[in-house]
Amino acid sequence: MPQRLRRPVLVLGLLLALAIAPAGARGATEIKLDKGFLAGLVDKLPPVPFDKEGQYRGSVHSFRLVGIDPNQRKLLTAFTAEGEFRPPASGPVSERLSRSDDHADGLRKFRFEIKASVRVEAGLDGSPRFWVDVDEVKRTELEGVAGLLAKLLGRQFDEIATRVVDGRSAEINQKLNAQIMKRAALYKDYGVLCGVDYEADSVTLRFDLTRLTREGIAGHLFPEPRPGALPLHRWINSRTGAHLYTLAETPNRPGPYVSEGIAGYVPDASEPGAAPIYGWHGPRDHLYTADPNGEGVRPRLFQPEGVAFYLLTEPRDGAVPFHRFFDPRRGLHFYTIHPHAEFAK
């Protein structure tokens, strides 16, 4: 019995990316998942029970990967929904059921074989988006009187199939995501998902990465304007690529600096929890740090500029991290609220 159901679910969830990334792939831009690995992962999904008091109960189990369709960009899966349902309280059919050998406590057995396809695509924000399409729900073990009952129940039986498939997929999603969250830190190390390639024997996840080195968090600021917060202007030296950050609307250093807009909004010095960030400049680079000694930089290479601005030491009231990166090829620092350095190459 075909059932075309469509429900966006974070299903089989980052099950594709997070549970499987090999340690040796760190720093790579692609992760290839072969069919055998995906099949093993799907096979290990635990049964998911369902119950509607007084009407039906059972579980969804026997999850399996049937194949990969590269043309339609989806994984082909199958599973079984099995349980018991209560027939109508009166009528000739229920009377016949009450005399049947396997009728107990007013419940009859049912089983659905379900075929579903799972698609994963990269969202506009770089996060995975999953969809589950139920391609077919096929009744089994409904011969004889039970088969007659299924025909008489009609929509009610379809409702059982729909609720089981639709509702259980949400619970399956929760179970998968609980496992996925344990590996979330590993996923972040790869950057942001930018594409998925499907082949008959594998699925390849492609990530957009930055080549800059992470150097922690300089502090916290606000991504949007708010009362009392000051705009922090960002400038780039068009000749060297160095970035300069100022509270002033004009660069405070000579050079061919071009505006790159507002990096964020920083607290005033009087704001509770605000700490000074000291600026240091060298022949090319600009360093911003909470250390008044400039983290031990050589005086001949970097000159102090005093307090450049203030940042919050802890996140609060919507404040976000101000990430610090370093480009080892050019010897330049870069600061941004983007966790992946805006994919700077």
C-alpha positions in Angstrom: 0.0 0.0 0.0 1.9 3.1 -1.2 2.0 5.9 1.3 3.7 9.2 0.2 4.6 10.9 3.4 7.2 13.7 3.6 8.6 14.9 6.8 11.8 17.0 7.3 13.6 15.3 10.1 17.1 15.5 11.4 17.1 11.7 10.9 19.8 9.2 10.6 21.3 12.3 11.6 24.8 13.5 11.4 24.9 9.7 11.6 26.5 10.2 8.3 29.2 12.7 9.3 29.8 12.5 13.0 29.7 8.8 13.9 32.2 7.9 11.2 34.9 10.4 10.6 38.2 8.6 10.7 40.9 10.2 12.9 43.3 10.4 10.0 40.9 12.6 8.0 41.5 15.6 10.3 42.2 18.6 8.1 40.7 17.0 5.0 37.9 18.6 3.1 36.1 15.4 2.2 34.9 12.3 4.2 33.9 9.3 2.2 31.5 6.8 3.7 31.3 3.4 2.0 28.1 1.5 1.7 29.2 -1.3 4.1 29.9 1.2 6.9 26.5 2.9 6.4 24.7 -0.4 6.3 26.4 -1.5 9.6 25.4 1.8 11.2 21.8 1.5 10.2 21.6 -2.2 11.3 22.6 -1.2 14.8 19.7 1.2 15.4 17.7 -0.1 18.4 14.0 -0.9 18.3 11.7 2.0 18.9 8.5 1.2 20.8 5.1 2.8 20.1 1.8 2.6 22.0 -1.6 4.3 21.7 -3.6 3.2 24.7 -6.6 1.1 23.9 -5.9 1.0 20.2 -2.5 -0.4 19.2 1.1 -1.1 20.5 4.3 -2.5 19.1 7.8 -1.4 17.9 9.7 -0.4 14.8 12.7 -2.6 14.3 15.0 -4.4 11.8 16.4 -1.3 10.2 18.5 -2.0 7.1 20.2 -0.2 4.3 18.9 -1.5 0.9 21.1 0.6 -1.3 22.2 4.1 -2.5 20.5 5.8 -5.4 23.0 8.4 -6.9 20.5 9.6 -9.5 17.8 10.6 -7.0 20.5 11.4 -4.4 19.1 9.3 -1.5 19.7 6.3 0.7 17.3 3.4 0.3 16.3 1.9 3.7 13.7 -0.5 5.0 12.4 -1.4 8.4 9.5 -3.3 10.1 6.7 -2.0 12.2 5.1 -4.8 14.2 2.6 -5.0 17.0 -1.0 -5.6 18.0 -4.2 -3.6 17.5 -7.7 -3.8 19.0 -10.6 -4.4 16.6 -14.0 -2.8 16.9 -15.9 -3.7 20.0 -18.9 -5.2 18.3 -20.0 -6.6 15.0 -19.8 -9.9 13.2 -16.1 -9.6 12.4 -15.2 -9.0 16.1 -17.4 -12.0 17.1 -15.5 -14.2 14.7 -12.2 -12.9 16.0 -13.2 -13.6 19.6 -13.5 -17.3 18.6 -10.2 -17.5 16.8 -7.3 -19.3 18.4 -4.8 -16.5 18.4 -7.2 -13.8 19.6 -6.2 -12.7 23.1 -7.4 -9.8 25.2 -9.2 -8.3 22.2 -5.9 -7.7 20.3 -4.9 -8.9 16.8 -1.3 -8.9 15.4 -0.2 -6.8 12.5 3.1 -6.1 10.8 4.2 -3.5 8.2 7.2 -3.7 6.0 8.3 -0.1 5.3 10.5 1.2 2.6 11.9 4.7 3.1 14.5 6.9 1.4 16.7 9.3 3.3 18.2 12.4 1.7 20.8 14.7 3.2 21.8 18.0 1.6 23.8 21.0 2.8 21.6 23.8 4.1 22.2 27.5 3.3 23.8 27.9 6.7 26.2 25.1 6.2 24.2 22.6 8.4 23.0 19.3 7.2 19.3 19.0 6.3 17.7 15.6 6.3 14.4 14.4 4.7 12.7 11.0 5.1 10.3 9.9 2.3 8.2 6.9 3.0 8.0 5.1 -0.3 5.9 2.1 0.6 4.0 0.6 3.5 3.2 -3.1 2.8 1.0 -5.1 5.1 1.9 -8.6 6.0 0.5 -11.3 8.3 -3.1 -10.1 7.6 -4.5 -13.2 6.0 -8.0 -14.6 6.7 -10.1 -12.9 9.2 -7.4 -10.4 10.0 -7.2 -9.5 6.3 -10.9 -9.0 6.2 -10.7 -6.8 9.3 -8.0 -4.7 7.7 -10.3 -4.0 4.8 -13.2 -3.1 7.0 -11.0 -0.8 9.1 -9.8 1.0 6.0 -8.8 4.5 7.0 -8.2 3.5 10.6 -5.6 0.9 9.5 -4.0 3.5 7.2 -3.9 5.8 10.2 -2.0 3.2 12.2 0.6 2.9 9.5 0.8 6.7 9.1 1.2 7.4 12.8 3.7 4.6 13.3 5.9 5.7 10.4 5.6 9.4 11.0 5.8 9.4 14.8 8.5 6.8 15.1 10.8 8.6 12.7 10.8 11.6 15.1 11.8 9.3 18.0 14.4 7.5 15.9 15.8 11.0 15.1 16.0 11.8 18.8 17.9 8.7 19.5 20.3 9.2 16.7 20.9 12.9 17.5 21.7 11.9 21.1 24.6 9.8 19.8 25.5 12.5 17.2 25.9 15.2 19.9 28.6 13.2 21.6 30.6 13.7 18.4 29.7 17.3 17.7 33.1 18.7 18.6 34.7 16.4 16.0 32.3 17.6 13.4 33.1 21.2 14.1 36.8 20.5 13.5 35.9 19.7 9.9 34.3 23.1 9.2 30.9 23.5 7.7 29.1 21.0 5.3 29.0 22.5 1.8 27.9 19.5 -0.3 27.1 15.8 -0.5 28.1 13.5 -3.4 26.1 10.2 -3.9 27.6 7.2 -5.6 26.3 3.6 -5.8 28.7 2.3 -3.2 29.4 5.4 -1.1 28.4 8.9 0.1 31.0 11.7 0.3 30.6 14.7 2.5 32.4 17.9 1.5 33.4 20.5 4.0 34.4 24.1 3.6 37.5 24.8 5.8 39.9 27.6 6.7 43.6 27.1 6.6 44.1 29.6 9.5 45.2 28.2 12.9 42.9 28.6 15.8 44.3 30.6 18.7 41.3 30.6 21.0 38.9 33.4 22.0 40.0 37.0 22.6 36.8 37.6 24.6 33.1 38.1 23.9 31.1 40.9 22.1 27.7 41.4 20.6 26.8 40.5 17.0 24.1 43.2 16.8 23.8 46.8 17.9 22.5 47.3 21.5 22.4 50.3 23.9 25.7 51.0 25.4 27.7 48.9 22.9 30.2 50.5 20.5 30.8 49.4 16.9 34.2 47.8 16.3 35.3 48.7 12.8 37.4 46.3 10.8 39.9 47.3 8.1 42.1 45.4 5.8 45.4 46.5 4.4 44.9 46.0 0.6 48.7 45.5 0.2 49.6 43.1 3.0 46.2 41.6 3.9 46.6 42.6 7.6 43.5 43.4 9.6 43.1 46.4 11.8 40.3 46.9 14.4 39.3 50.4 15.7 36.5 52.1 17.6 37.1 55.1 15.3 35.4 55.4 12.0 38.8 56.0 10.3 42.0 53.8 10.5 44.5 54.9 13.2 47.4 53.6 11.2 48.9 54.7 7.9 48.5 52.4 4.9 46.1 51.5 2.2 43.3 50.3 4.6 39.9 49.5 3.2 36.8 49.1 5.4 35.3 45.7 5.9 32.4 46.9 7.9 31.6 46.2 11.6 33.3 43.3 13.3 30.8 43.4 16.2 29.7 45.6 19.0 32.0 45.8 22.1 31.0 46.9 25.6 31.9 50.2 27.1 34.7 50.3 29.7 32.1 50.8 32.5 30.2 47.6 31.5 30.4 45.0 34.3 32.6 42.1 33.2 34.4 44.2 30.5 38.2 43.8 30.2 40.7 45.8 28.2 42.1 44.5 25.0 45.6 45.9 24.2 46.7 46.6 20.7 50.2 45.9 19.3 51.4 46.7 15.8 54.3 45.4 13.9 55.7 46.0 10.4 52.8 44.0 8.9 50.7 42.4 11.7 48.3 43.7 14.3 47.9 41.8 17.6 45.0 42.2 20.1 45.3 40.6 23.5 44.1 40.8 27.1 47.8 40.6 28.1 49.2 44.1 28.8 52.6 42.7 28.0 51.6 41.5 24.5 52.2 37.9 25.3 55.9 38.5 25.4 56.2 39.8 21.8 59.6 41.3 20.9 59.7 45.1 21.4 61.6 45.5 18.2 59.0 43.7 16.2 55.8 45.0 17.9 55.0 48.4 19.4 52.3 48.9 22.0 49.2 51.0 21.2 47.5 50.9 24.6 43.9 49.8 25.1 42.3 49.3 21.7 38.8 48.3 23.0 37.0 46.2 25.6 35.6 42.7 25.5 33.5 40.7 27.9 35.4 38.0 29.7 32.3 35.7 29.8 29.3 35.2 27.4 26.1 36.8 28.6 23.0 38.7 27.2 23.5 37.4 23.7 27.3 38.0 23.5 29.3 35.7 21.2 32.9 34.6 21.1 35.4 36.8 19.3 37.6 34.1 17.7 41.3 34.6 17.2 43.1 33.0 14.2 46.6 33.1 12.8 47.7 32.7 9.2 51.1 30.9 9.5 51.9 31.5 5.8 51.7 35.3 6.0 52.3 35.8 9.7 49.0 37.7 10.3 46.3 37.6 13.0 42.6 37.6 12.2 39.7 38.2 14.6 36.0 37.4 13.8 32.8 36.1 15.4 32.7 33.4 12.6 33.8 30.0 14.1 35.6 29.0 10.9 37.4 32.3 10.1 34.9 33.1 7.4 36.6 30.3 5.4 39.7 32.4 4.8 42.1 30.6 2.6 
